[in-house]
Amino acid sequence: MLHHHLSSEQGYLANEFLKHTVIVAQHFMLLLQKSRLGSQKLTAYF
Protein backbone atom coordinates (compact mmCIF):
# COMPACT_ATOMS: atom_id res chain seq x y z
CA MET A 1 0.00 0.00 0.00
CA LEU A 2 2.74 2.42 0.99
CA HIS A 3 4.83 1.41 -2.03
CA HIS A 4 1.88 2.03 -4.36
CA HIS A 5 1.32 5.47 -2.84
CA LEU A 6 4.99 6.31 -3.28
CA SER A 7 5.11 5.29 -6.93
CA SER A 8 1.93 7.21 -7.77
CA GLU A 9 3.36 10.28 -6.02
CA GLN A 10 6.56 9.96 -8.04
CA GLY A 11 4.49 9.69 -11.21
CA TYR A 12 2.60 12.84 -10.24
CA LEU A 13 5.85 14.73 -9.59
CA ALA A 14 7.31 13.54 -12.89
CA ASN A 15 4.14 14.67 -14.67
CA GLU A 16 4.30 18.12 -13.06
CA PHE A 17 8.00 18.39 -13.92
CA LEU A 18 7.25 17.55 -17.57
CA LYS A 19 4.50 20.17 -17.71
CA HIS A 20 6.81 22.86 -16.35
CA THR A 21 9.60 21.79 -18.71
CA VAL A 22 7.30 22.12 -21.73
CA ILE A 23 6.16 25.58 -20.60
CA VAL A 24 9.73 26.75 -20.04
CA ALA A 25 10.79 25.35 -23.41
CA GLN A 26 7.95 27.20 -25.17
CA HIS A 27 8.92 30.50 -23.53
CA PHE A 28 12.57 29.87 -24.40
CA MET A 29 11.71 29.25 -28.07
CA LEU A 30 9.66 32.47 -28.14
CA LEU A 31 12.59 34.41 -26.73
CA LEU A 32 14.91 32.91 -29.34
CA GLN A 33 12.51 33.84 -32.13
CA LYS A 34 12.41 37.43 -30.86
CA SER A 35 16.16 37.75 -30.44
CA ARG A 36 18.69 36.97 -33.13
CA LEU A 37 21.49 37.61 -30.67
CA GLY A 38 20.05 34.97 -28.34
CA SER A 39 19.93 32.53 -31.24
CA GLN A 40 23.58 33.18 -32.07
CA LYS A 41 24.56 32.70 -28.42
CA LEU A 42 22.68 29.39 -28.32
CA THR A 43 24.45 28.01 -31.38
CA ALA A 44 27.76 29.12 -29.87
CA TYR A 45 27.13 26.85 -26.87
CA PHE A 46 26.47 23.85 -29.08
N, C-alpha and C positions, 0 to 999 in steps of 0.2 A: 504493500500500500504506500509506504513512504517512498520507495524507489520509484513507483509510478508517478507520484506527485512531483518528485524531483525531476524526472525526465520531461514531464509536461511543462514544468516551469522553465527548464532549459530551452525547450522548443519555443516557448513564448518569448523568452529573452532573445533568442536567435532571430525570431520573426520580427521583433521590434528593431533589432539591430539592422536587419536587412532593409526595413522600411526607411530608417534614418539614412542609411548608406545611399539608397536610391535618391532620396530627397537632396542630400548633399551633392551627389553626382550631377543631378539636374541643374542645381544652382551653379555648380562649377562649370558645366558646359555653357550655361548662359553667360557667365562672366568671360569665358574664353571667346565666345562669339562676339562679345562687345569690345574686347580688347585684343588688338593684334599683338601688342607688346607681351601680354600674358601668354598668348599662343606661342610666341617665339621663345619665351622663357621656358615653357613646358617642353618644347622640343629640345631645348638645350640640356634639360635634365636627362632625357632619354637618349 
